[in-house]
Amino acid sequence: MKTNNHERVNAMKRISMRRVLPDVSGRPSSALPGGLPADPPGRLLAALPGKPLSVLVLFGLLALTAGCGSQAETAEEEVRRVVNVEVTELQPEDFAASIRITGSVQALQDVDIVPEEAGVVDEILTEKGERVERGQVIIRLDGEVLSAQLEEARASASLAREQWERQKRLWEEEKIGSELEYIQARENARMQAARVSTLETRLEKRSIRSPIDGTFEDYYAEVGELAAPPSPIARVMALDRVKVVGGVPERFAGDVRLGTSVRVSFDALPDREVTTSVSFAGDAVEPQARTFPVEMIVANPGRRLKPGMIASLSIVRQQFENALVVPQEAVVRTQEGYQVFVVEEGSDGPVARAREVTMGPSKANRVVITSGLAASDRVVTVGQLKLGDGDLVNIVRNGGGEEQ
């Protein structure tokens, strides 16, 4: 009995010193601390005849845990993730690549009128904002002095004409006098007539007239003030049509020319948008901004467009027919360039495939794909950042907005 008890104690010590570890295959194995040789489980159990049930339960639990871990790892390897995506089916369409710049509205004709004769403002005949016609008198300068000079000149011209006629008759009919007196009388009459004409012109210029049909915008001298060149005295603008001017970067010089289509919108008038064409494209590049000027003529019914307003210009620089266009967010940047994910049918369902693409011009968050895609391709537009090549996908919405 003492011998049997002693053997049982030694066996229990060996059990307490051993630990059970899973090997790389997932099957439990016994190992002694310090790397000593491990006893096979069967040998250990054989050495424990009639041993307590708790020991057997311990070995069973360890084996069961190791087996379950192996099965879970195998199942996890077999699971393939499925990513929810939205797609758009590509259809060829016409596309216009545009340049967006900022411009401003200017009057088609904006004239500062400068008086040709100095004088005191005698009368302003037109109110600001009134319509005026070409040739209409809008301001009159004082002309009393010139009027008196004109009367004097007319009297002198009349006397010189009479003297010339008398001298002419005496010389031609009776040969009285000399040829020199004849010539002097003739030239004096011409000179006095020219003086009259000059004073009449000067007096006429005391009436300031509008050079164009337009609107009387402003005057710069009050009644009683002196007006003299080169200072302007009034401003007249033609606003039935206006011009929109802007500067195009020099790198687009080959794309923008006379007749190029332009869409014009105005920040102050959201409901006003017009399509016109380039009426002038400058040849000289502004050295500071590195732009060249362009102008567009725009009709202005009701004169709602005011000089100085900000305009947004979209100038068409290139036209594409039957282009493949995708949203810019569908394009994913990679180390090699750019790629787009398209959905293809696989054996396990829809699969995402990465396509290397080449991008062309873009506009309004849409970009032309010049290579890498084909018509009817289903391009992923939402969820592409979560995808890898070959991932299973679940299409939750197509390009038409239809739920799947």
Secondary structure by P-SEA (a helix, b strand, c coil): caaaaaaaaaaaaaaaabbbbbccccbbbbbcccccccccaaaaaaacccccaaaaaaaaaaaaaaaaaaaaaaaaaabbbbbbbbbbbbbbbbbbbbbbbbbbbbbccccccccccccccccccccccccccccccccccccaaaaaaaaaaaaaaaaaaaaaaaaaaaaaccccccaaaaaaaaaaaaaaaaaaaaaaaaaaacbbbbccccccccccccccccccccccccccccccbbbbbbccccccccccccccbbbbbbcccccbbbbbccccccccccccccbbbbbbbbbbccccccccbbbbbbcccccccbbbbbccccccccccbbbbbbbbbccccbbbbbbbbccccccccccccccccccccccccccccccccbbbbbbccccccccc
